[in-house]
Every structure is written in C-alpha cells, then in structure tokens.
C-alpha cells in the first residue's frame, strides 16, 4: 500500500513551467552537448526564476524558454545538415 506525501518541500509547479521543462528534456536528448548539459542549464534558469509569482511574468519567462527550445532545435537541424553535406558533398 502506497502512502501519499501530504506536504512538499517546494510549492506546486505551474503547468506551463512543467511543460517547458519537459520540452527542454525532449530536445536535450539529441542536443550536440548532451542531455546532462541541457538539464543543468535548464535547472539553473528555472531556479533563477523560481520566485516569480505574477502570472504575466511567468508567461513571459515561459515564452522566452520556448524560444530557447526552438533555437536548440534549429541548432540540431543545422548540425545534421552540415554532417550530411560533409559526408555526401555539396551536390
């Protein structure tokens, strides 16, 4: 029988923030510097903004984070393109 923890050390995470963290982890799997690097940098950024309580500020921070996820995805695409171009030539 499992017992539920009734109190948490940290307050509940905003759903948008949780979704953003999951996006970082998904993109980090294929990121050139690796998942450990992405997880470390994401945690640093999340803890830096942990004190935000205003809904507008949280949404702005999430928007900035989603932009970073898109940039990471584009870096991965560029690396794959360069690898294919190097491997098969510029024909």
C-alpha positions in Angstrom: 0.0 0.0 0.0 1.4 3.4 -1.0 1.2 6.4 1.2 0.8 9.8 -0.3 3.1 12.6 0.8 0.8 15.3 2.2 3.4 18.1 2.2 6.0 19.1 -0.2 9.3 20.8 0.1 8.6 23.0 -2.9 5.3 24.6 -3.9 3.5 23.1 -6.9 5.0 23.9 -10.3 2.9 26.0 -12.7 1.6 23.7 -15.5 3.3 25.9 -18.2 6.6 25.7 -16.4 6.4 21.9 -16.1 5.5 21.6 -19.8 8.5 23.8 -20.7 10.9 21.7 -18.6 9.7 18.5 -20.4 10.3 20.2 -23.7 13.9 21.0 -22.7 14.4 17.4 -21.8 13.0 16.1 -25.1 15.2 18.4 -27.1 18.2 17.8 -24.9 18.2 14.1 -25.9 19.5 14.9 -29.3 21.3 18.2 -28.5 25.0 18.1 -29.5 26.3 18.9 -26.0 24.1 16.2 -24.4 21.1 15.8 -22.1 23.2 16.4 -18.9 24.3 19.8 -20.2 20.8 20.8 -21.2 19.3 19.6 -17.9 21.9 21.5 -15.9 21.4 24.8 -17.8 17.6 24.4 -17.7 17.7 23.9 -13.9 19.9 26.9 -13.4 17.4 29.0 -15.4 14.4 27.6 -13.7 15.8 28.1 -10.2 16.8 31.7 -11.1 13.1 32.4 -12.0 11.6 30.3 -9.2 10.5 33.4 -7.2 8.1 34.6 -10.0 4.5 34.7 -8.8 2.9 37.1 -11.2 1.0 35.2 -13.9 2.2 37.7 -16.6 5.9 37.4 -15.6 5.6 33.6 -15.6 4.1 33.6 -19.1 6.9 35.9 -20.3 9.5 33.7 -18.9 7.9 30.6 -20.4 7.8 32.4 -23.8 11.5 33.1 -23.6 12.1 29.5 -22.6 10.1 28.2 -25.6 12.2 30.5 -27.8 15.3 28.8 -26.4 13.9 25.4 -27.1 13.2 26.4 -30.8 16.7 27.7 -31.1 18.2 24.5 -29.7 16.1 22.5 -32.3 17.4 24.7 -35.1 21.0 24.2 -33.9 20.4 20.4 -34.1 19.0 20.7 -37.6 22.0 22.8 -38.7 24.4 20.2 -37.2 22.6 17.4 -39.1 22.6 19.4 -42.3 26.4 20.1 -42.0 27.1 16.5 -41.3 25.2 15.3 -44.3 26.7 17.9 -46.5 30.2 17.0 -45.3 29.5 13.3 -45.7 27.9 13.4 -49.2 29.4 16.5 -50.7 27.7 19.7 -52.0 26.0 18.2 -55.0 
